[in-house]
Amino acid sequence: MSDTDSFIEEVTDEVRRDRLYGYLKRYGWIVALVIVGIVGAAGYTEYRRAQAEGKAQALGDAMLAALSQDERDARAEALAGVSAESAEGAAVLAFMTAGAQADAGDTEAAAQTLSALTLNADIPLIYRQVATFKTLMLDAPNQDAATRRAGFETLAVPGVPLRLLAEEQLALLDIEAGDSDGAIARFQMILDDAEATPGLQRRALQAMVALGGSPEAPETANE
């Protein structure tokens, strides 16, 4: 390489450095702002995560403290005094509170606790569906058959995880109404359903036999 070429290369490098420094002086604040934003967002996310974990731990500690009470009434009262900030936490707390109230013999209060949960649109749907089912079971003595049937029918639809349990309750309502044939048909449907648990199928089979029905094995029914 000649001296002239070397000189030109040095000058070119110098010009590039000058341009780079110029860009940094002109637009460096944008780069700095982006970096600050990234760091700040990461810090805020970590803060929110730590805050959520802290709240969940505090809720868990409060529920454990309430459950440590010796008397059933005291446990129910202590749980009723706990508050939850997240929707999922509120759902879990409501179920535990209702369970303690039912154990203490106050089924009316338990049904009211669960009923309030079913009306909370912020709670995930599955929790509201479970609360609806439990409310119908707990409050059965205070509801007529038509009201209970309407409630279980809203759960006995495709896509609802409690569908078959709701069908079982509808079959029991059929028995209560004297419709043995309708009950047998529902129990047979439960036996034929691939999603039915062994325990549910066993109960359906026993009920059909008690009603004088002739249960069909799922393989036979599906032929």
C-alpha positions in Angstrom: 0.0 0.0 0.0 1.4 3.4 -1.0 1.7 6.3 1.4 -1.1 8.1 -0.5 -3.5 5.1 0.0 -2.6 4.9 3.6 -3.2 8.6 4.1 -6.6 8.3 2.4 -7.6 5.4 4.6 -6.7 7.3 7.7 -8.6 10.3 6.6 -11.6 8.1 5.8 -11.5 6.4 9.2 -11.3 9.8 10.9 -14.3 11.1 8.9 -16.3 8.0 10.0 -15.3 8.6 13.6 -16.4 12.3 13.4 -19.7 11.2 11.9 -20.2 8.7 14.6 -19.5 11.2 17.3 -21.8 13.6 15.6 -24.6 11.1 15.5 -24.0 10.3 19.2 -24.2 14.0 20.1 -27.3 14.5 18.1 -29.2 11.3 18.8 -27.5 9.9 21.9 -30.4 11.1 24.1 -32.7 8.8 22.2 -30.5 5.8 22.8 -30.2 6.7 26.4 -34.0 7.1 26.7 -34.6 3.7 25.1 -32.1 2.1 27.5 -33.7 3.8 30.5 -37.1 2.6 29.3 -36.0 -1.0 28.9 -34.4 -1.0 32.3 -37.4 0.7 33.9 -39.9 -1.7 32.3 -37.9 -4.7 33.5 -37.6 -3.3 37.0 -41.4 -2.5 37.1 -42.2 -6.0 35.9 -40.0 -7.5 38.6 -41.6 -5.2 41.2 -45.1 -6.2 40.2 -44.2 -9.9 40.3 -42.7 -9.6 43.7 -45.7 -7.6 44.9 -48.1 -10.3 43.5 -46.1 -13.1 45.2 -46.2 -11.1 48.5 -49.9 -10.7 48.4 -50.5 -14.3 47.6 -48.3 -15.4 50.4 -50.0 -13.0 52.8 -53.4 -14.4 51.8 -52.2 -17.9 52.3 -50.8 -17.1 55.7 -54.1 -15.4 56.7 -56.2 -18.4 55.6 -53.8 -20.9 57.4 -54.1 -18.8 60.5 -57.9 -18.9 60.2 -58.0 -22.6 59.7 -55.8 -23.2 62.7 -58.7 -22.2 65.0 -59.9 -25.1 67.1 -63.6 -24.4 66.8 -65.5 -24.7 63.5 -67.5 -21.5 64.2 -64.2 -19.7 64.9 -62.7 -20.9 61.6 -65.7 -19.8 59.6 -65.7 -16.4 61.3 -61.9 -15.9 60.9 -62.1 -16.8 57.2 -65.0 -14.5 56.6 -62.7 -11.7 57.9 -60.0 -12.3 55.4 -59.9 -10.3 52.2 -58.3 -11.1 48.9 -57.2 -8.6 46.2 -56.9 -10.9 43.2 -59.9 -12.6 41.5 -58.4 -16.1 41.8 -57.6 -15.5 45.5 -61.1 -14.3 46.1 -62.5 -17.5 44.6 -60.3 -19.8 46.6 -61.1 -17.8 49.8 -64.8 -18.0 49.1 -64.7 -21.7 48.6 -62.8 -22.2 51.8 -65.1 -19.8 53.7 -68.2 -21.6 52.5 -66.7 -24.9 53.4 -66.0 -23.8 56.9 -69.5 -22.3 57.2 -71.0 -25.5 56.1 -68.9 -27.5 58.5 -70.1 -25.3 61.3 -73.7 -26.1 60.3 -74.5 -22.7 58.8 -75.4 -23.8 55.3 -77.4 -20.7 54.6 -74.3 -18.5 55.1 -72.3 -20.9 53.0 -74.8 -20.7 50.2 -74.8 -16.9 50.4 -71.0 -16.8 50.2 -71.0 -19.0 47.1 -73.9 -17.1 45.6 -72.0 -13.9 45.8 -69.1 -15.6 44.0 -71.4 -16.6 41.1 -72.3 -13.0 40.5 -68.8 -11.7 40.4 -67.9 -11.2 36.7 -64.2 -10.7 37.6 -64.0 -14.3 38.7 -63.0 -16.9 36.1 -66.0 -18.7 34.6 -65.0 -22.2 35.9 -65.0 -20.9 39.5 -68.4 -19.4 39.0 -69.7 -22.6 37.6 -68.4 -24.6 40.6 -69.9 -22.0 42.9 -73.3 -22.3 41.2 -73.2 -26.1 41.5 -72.3 -26.0 45.2 -74.9 -23.3 45.9 -77.6 -25.5 44.3 -76.5 -28.4 46.5 -76.3 -26.4 49.7 -79.5 -24.4 49.3 -81.6 -27.4 48.1 -83.9 -27.4 51.2 -84.8 -23.7 50.5 -85.5 -24.2 46.7 -88.3 -25.9 44.9 -87.6 -28.6 42.3 -88.2 -26.3 39.3 -85.6 -23.8 40.5 -83.0 -26.5 41.1 -83.7 -28.1 37.8 -83.3 -24.8 36.0 -80.0 -24.2 37.8 -78.6 -27.7 37.0 -79.7 -27.4 33.4 -77.5 -24.4 32.9 -74.5 -26.6 33.8 -75.6 -29.7 31.9 -74.4 -28.4 28.6 -71.4 -29.3 26.4 -68.2 -27.6 27.4 -69.0 -27.2 31.1 -66.7 -29.4 33.2 -69.5 -30.1 35.7 -71.9 -31.3 32.9 -72.1 -34.9 34.0 -72.4 -34.1 37.7 -75.3 -31.8 36.8 -76.9 -34.6 34.7 -76.7 -36.8 37.8 -78.5 -34.2 39.9 -81.1 -33.9 37.1 -81.6 -37.6 37.2 -82.2 -37.4 40.9 -84.8 -34.7 40.3 -86.5 -37.0 37.8 -86.7 -39.6 40.6 -88.1 -37.0 43.0 -90.7 -36.1 40.4 -91.7 -39.8 39.9 -90.2 -40.0 36.4 -88.2 -43.2 36.7 -87.9 -43.7 32.9 -86.4 -40.2 32.5 -83.9 -40.9 35.4 -82.9 -44.3 33.9 -82.3 -42.6 30.5 -80.1 -40.0 32.1 -78.1 -42.5 34.1 -77.6 -44.6 30.9 -76.3 -41.5 29.1 -73.8 -41.0 31.9 -72.7 -44.7 31.6 -72.2 -44.2 27.8 -70.2 -40.9 28.2 -66.5 -41.3 27.7 -65.9 -38.4 30.1 -67.7 -40.0 33.1 -65.4 -41.0 35.9 -65.5 -44.6 37.3 -67.1 -43.3 40.5 -69.9 -41.5 38.6 -70.5 -44.5 36.4 -70.7 -46.7 39.5 -73.3 -44.5 41.1 -75.3 -44.3 37.8 -75.2 -48.1 37.5 -76.4 -48.6 41.1 -79.2 -46.1 40.6 -80.4 -47.8 37.4 -80.5 -51.2 39.1 -82.4 -49.8 42.1 -84.9 -48.3 39.7 -85.4 -51.6 37.9 -83.6 -50.6 34.8 -81.4 -52.8 32.6 -78.1 -51.0 32.2 -76.3 -51.5 28.9 -72.5 -51.7 28.8 -71.0 -48.7 27.0 -69.6 -51.0 24.3 -73.1 -52.5 23.6 -74.8 -49.1 23.8 -72.5 -47.6 21.2 -72.9 -50.4 18.6 
